[in-house]
């Protein structure tokens, strides 16, 4: 159903974009960038790319029972792949979060 290399690259790129948007939002509201932002950006990007590529390849047939009943391997294998790639996409999101944490600490004003 999904081209593995295109899916993996698209998920990493989408994770970077979502992580930058979420971290920028939190820093602009003077909130600390949390580790939940890292996990949320990875999960949001992975689910969006998964359904986006599925919709691109299957069309609206993706929302029928037949689209999910056939396939290669056991039905749970697809979700295992999504879980593994979500874990791997935490690394780029972690890099973005660390960058924004350091950047926000540079601009803090000391309390006197």
C-alpha positions in Angstrom: 0.0 0.0 0.0 2.7 2.5 0.9 6.0 3.0 -0.7 8.4 2.5 2.3 11.1 5.1 1.3 8.6 7.8 0.3 6.6 7.1 3.5 9.7 7.3 5.7 11.0 10.4 4.1 7.7 12.1 4.1 7.1 11.3 7.8 10.5 12.7 8.8 9.9 15.9 6.8 6.4 16.3 8.2 7.7 15.7 11.7 10.2 18.5 11.3 7.6 20.9 10.0 5.1 20.0 12.8 7.8 20.2 15.5 8.9 23.6 14.3 5.3 24.9 14.3 4.5 23.5 17.7 7.7 24.7 19.3 7.4 28.2 17.7 3.9 28.4 19.0 4.9 27.5 22.6 7.9 29.8 22.6 5.9 32.7 21.2 3.4 32.2 24.1 6.3 32.3 26.6 5.7 28.7 27.5 8.5 26.1 28.0 8.9 23.6 25.2 7.9 20.3 26.7 8.8 16.7 25.8 5.1 16.2 25.1 5.6 18.5 22.1 8.2 16.1 20.7 5.9 13.1 21.0 2.9 15.0 19.7 4.7 16.3 16.7 5.9 12.8 15.8 2.5 11.3 16.3 0.6 14.0 14.4 3.0 13.9 11.4 3.0 10.1 11.2 -0.8 9.8 11.3 -1.2 12.6 8.7 1.3 11.1 6.3 -0.1 7.6 6.8 -3.7 8.7 5.9 -2.4 11.2 3.3 -0.5 8.6 1.4 -3.2 6.0 1.8 -5.7 8.4 0.4 -3.4 9.2 -2.5 -2.8 5.6 -3.4 -6.3 4.2 -2.6 -8.5 7.2 -3.1 -11.8 7.2 -1.2 -11.7 3.4 -1.4 -9.5 3.8 1.7 -12.6 4.3 3.8 -14.2 0.9 2.9 -13.9 -2.4 4.6 -12.3 -4.0 1.5 -9.3 -1.6 1.6 -8.4 -2.7 5.1 -9.1 -6.5 4.8 -6.6 -7.4 2.1 -2.9 -6.8 2.1 0.5 -8.3 2.8 1.1 -9.9 6.2 -1.1 -9.8 9.3 -3.4 -6.8 9.7 -1.5 -5.6 12.8 1.8 -5.4 11.0 0.8 -2.1 9.4 0.4 -0.6 12.9 3.7 -2.0 14.0 5.4 -0.2 11.2 3.6 3.0 12.0 4.7 2.6 15.7 8.3 2.0 14.8 8.5 5.0 12.4 6.8 7.2 15.0 9.6 6.2 17.5 12.2 6.9 14.8 10.7 10.3 14.0 11.1 11.4 17.7 14.8 12.1 17.0 14.3 15.0 14.5 11.6 16.4 16.7 13.9 16.1 19.7 16.5 18.1 17.9 14.0 20.8 17.1 12.8 20.9 20.7 16.4 21.2 22.1 17.1 24.0 19.7 14.0 26.0 20.7 14.7 25.3 24.4 18.2 26.7 24.1 17.0 29.6 22.1 14.3 30.5 24.6 16.8 30.4 27.5 19.1 32.9 25.7 16.3 35.5 25.6 15.1 35.1 29.1 15.5 38.2 31.3 17.1 37.6 34.7 14.9 38.4 37.7 16.6 40.9 39.9 
